[in-house]
Amino acid sequence: MADITIYTDGAAQGNPGRGGYGVVLLSGPHRKEISEGYKLTTNNRMELMAVCVALEALKFEGSNVTLYSDSKYVIDAVNQRWVFGWERKNFAGKKNPDLWMRFLRVYRRHNVRFIWVKGHASTVENNRCDELAVAAANSGNLLVDIGYKPE
């Protein structure tokens, strides 16, 4: 099975506000881009949604994945293992529990290594994800982020 490289990014115009995510999946000669926009959401939700959607798009369980993101929120939660403590406490007091539970379900199906990249820098694919996310947020076809809960 080929190794898979994933780039993700999320964007929100206002926080909360219109938002979107962008994903680039690469495996050998194959490339897939995914994006969607939402009427009312947050940047962190879009960053995490991008990761969930990307991992859900994989066709084979047990895939070896290297996932690049400019979201310290997502990368640190996994690499520092905080999300597993949050899960043990049933996400009490944590934001976005719906997406963290969704993430953990799909994360456990694969071998995923997370790498942080500087946003809006020289990482071509991360910049492409940002373009996809912003375009999705600006599209006329926005979805409702049913998990978003105003504070």
TALIN-V194106 format. One record per pair of residues at least 6 apart in sequence whose C-alpha atoms are under 7 Angstrom apart, sorted by the first residue. I is the first residue (numbers start at 0). J is the second residue. D is the distance in Angstrom with one decimal. If there is no record, write none. Layout:
# TALIN-V194106
i=I j=J d=D
i=I j=J d=D
This chain:
# TALIN-V194106
i=1 j=26 d=6.4
i=1 j=27 d=6.9
i=2 j=26 d=6.3
i=2 j=62 d=6.9
i=2 j=63 d=5.2
i=2 j=64 d=6.1
i=3 j=25 d=5.8
i=3 j=26 d=4.8
i=3 j=63 d=6.2
i=3 j=64 d=4.8
i=3 j=65 d=6.4
i=4 j=24 d=5.9
i=4 j=25 d=5.1
i=4 j=26 d=6.4
i=4 j=64 d=5.8
i=4 j=65 d=5.0
i=4 j=66 d=6.0
i=5 j=23 d=5.7
i=5 j=24 d=4.6
i=5 j=25 d=6.2
i=5 j=65 d=6.2
i=5 j=66 d=4.6
i=5 j=67 d=6.1
i=6 j=22 d=5.7
i=6 j=23 d=5.2
i=6 j=24 d=6.6
i=6 j=66 d=5.8
i=6 j=67 d=4.8
i=6 j=68 d=6.0
i=6 j=124 d=6.4
i=6 j=125 d=5.8
i=6 j=128 d=6.9
i=7 j=21 d=5.8
i=7 j=22 d=4.6
i=7 j=23 d=6.5
i=7 j=49 d=5.7
i=7 j=50 d=6.2
i=7 j=67 d=6.5
i=7 j=68 d=5.3
i=7 j=125 d=6.6
i=7 j=128 d=5.8
i=8 j=20 d=5.7
i=8 j=21 d=5.4
i=8 j=22 d=6.6
i=8 j=46 d=5.5
i=8 j=49 d=6.3
i=8 j=68 d=6.3
i=8 j=69 d=6.8
i=8 j=125 d=6.8
i=8 j=128 d=5.3
i=8 j=129 d=5.6
i=8 j=132 d=6.7
i=9 j=19 d=5.8
i=9 j=20 d=4.2
i=9 j=21 d=6.3
i=9 j=42 d=6.0
i=9 j=45 d=4.5
i=9 j=46 d=4.2
i=9 j=49 d=6.5
i=9 j=129 d=6.8
i=9 j=132 d=5.7
i=10 j=18 d=5.4
i=10 j=19 d=5.4
i=10 j=20 d=6.2
i=10 j=42 d=5.2
i=10 j=45 d=6.3
i=10 j=132 d=5.8
i=10 j=133 d=6.1
i=11 j=17 d=5.6
i=11 j=18 d=3.9
i=11 j=19 d=6.5
i=11 j=41 d=5.7
i=11 j=42 d=4.8
i=12 j=18 d=6.0
i=14 j=41 d=5.1
i=14 j=42 d=6.5
i=15 j=39 d=6.2
i=15 j=40 d=5.2
i=15 j=41 d=4.7
i=16 j=38 d=6.9
i=16 j=39 d=4.8
i=16 j=40 d=5.5
i=16 j=41 d=6.4
i=17 j=37 d=5.7
i=17 j=38 d=4.8
i=17 j=39 d=4.9
i=17 j=40 d=6.2
i=17 j=136 d=5.7
i=18 j=36 d=5.6
i=18 j=37 d=5.2
i=18 j=38 d=6.7
i=18 j=39 d=6.7
i=18 j=40 d=5.9
i=18 j=41 d=6.7
i=18 j=42 d=6.9
i=18 j=45 d=6.8
i=18 j=136 d=4.6
i=19 j=35 d=5.5
i=19 j=36 d=4.0
i=19 j=37 d=5.9
i=19 j=45 d=6.0
i=19 j=132 d=4.5
i=19 j=133 d=6.2
i=19 j=135 d=5.2
i=19 j=136 d=4.5
i=20 j=34 d=5.4
i=20 j=35 d=5.9
i=20 j=36 d=6.7
i=20 j=45 d=5.4
i=20 j=46 d=6.7
i=20 j=49 d=5.4
i=20 j=131 d=6.8
i=20 j=132 d=4.1
i=21 j=33 d=5.8
i=21 j=34 d=4.5
i=21 j=49 d=6.3
i=21 j=128 d=4.4
i=21 j=129 d=6.3
i=21 j=131 d=4.8
i=21 j=132 d=4.5
i=22 j=32 d=5.5
i=22 j=33 d=5.0
i=22 j=34 d=6.3
i=22 j=49 d=6.2
i=22 j=53 d=6.3
i=22 j=128 d=5.5
i=23 j=31 d=5.8
i=23 j=32 d=4.6
i=23 j=33 d=6.7
i=23 j=124 d=6.9
i=23 j=128 d=6.4
i=24 j=30 d=5.6
i=24 j=31 d=5.1
i=24 j=32 d=6.4
i=25 j=31 d=6.8
i=34 j=131 d=6.0
i=34 j=132 d=6.2
i=34 j=135 d=6.2
i=35 j=135 d=5.2
i=36 j=135 d=4.4
i=36 j=136 d=4.4
i=36 j=138 d=7.0
i=36 j=141 d=5.0
i=36 j=142 d=6.2
i=37 j=136 d=6.3
i=37 j=141 d=4.7
i=37 j=142 d=4.5
i=37 j=143 d=5.6
i=37 j=144 d=6.0
i=38 j=141 d=5.4
i=38 j=142 d=5.9
i=38 j=143 d=5.7
i=39 j=143 d=6.9
i=39 j=144 d=6.6
i=40 j=144 d=6.3
i=40 j=147 d=6.0
i=43 j=72 d=7.0
i=44 j=95 d=6.8
i=46 j=70 d=6.5
i=47 j=73 d=6.3
i=47 j=98 d=6.8
i=48 j=98 d=6.7
i=51 j=101 d=6.8
i=51 j=102 d=5.2
i=54 j=105 d=6.3
i=54 j=106 d=7.0
i=55 j=105 d=6.3
i=60 j=108 d=5.5
i=60 j=109 d=5.8
i=61 j=108 d=5.7
i=61 j=109 d=4.3
i=61 j=110 d=6.1
i=62 j=109 d=5.0
i=62 j=110 d=6.0
i=63 j=109 d=6.4
i=63 j=110 d=4.9
i=63 j=111 d=6.2
i=64 j=110 d=6.0
i=64 j=111 d=4.7
i=64 j=112 d=6.2
i=65 j=111 d=5.9
i=65 j=112 d=4.9
i=65 j=113 d=6.1
i=66 j=111 d=6.9
i=66 j=112 d=6.1
i=66 j=113 d=4.9
i=66 j=114 d=6.1
i=67 j=113 d=6.1
i=67 j=114 d=4.9
i=67 j=115 d=5.8
i=67 j=116 d=6.4
i=68 j=114 d=6.5
i=68 j=115 d=5.2
i=68 j=116 d=5.8
i=69 j=115 d=5.4
i=69 j=116 d=4.9
i=69 j=117 d=5.5
i=69 j=118 d=5.1
i=74 j=113 d=6.2
i=74 j=114 d=7.0
i=74 j=115 d=6.3
i=76 j=82 d=5.3
i=90 j=96 d=5.9
i=97 j=146 d=6.5
i=119 j=126 d=6.1
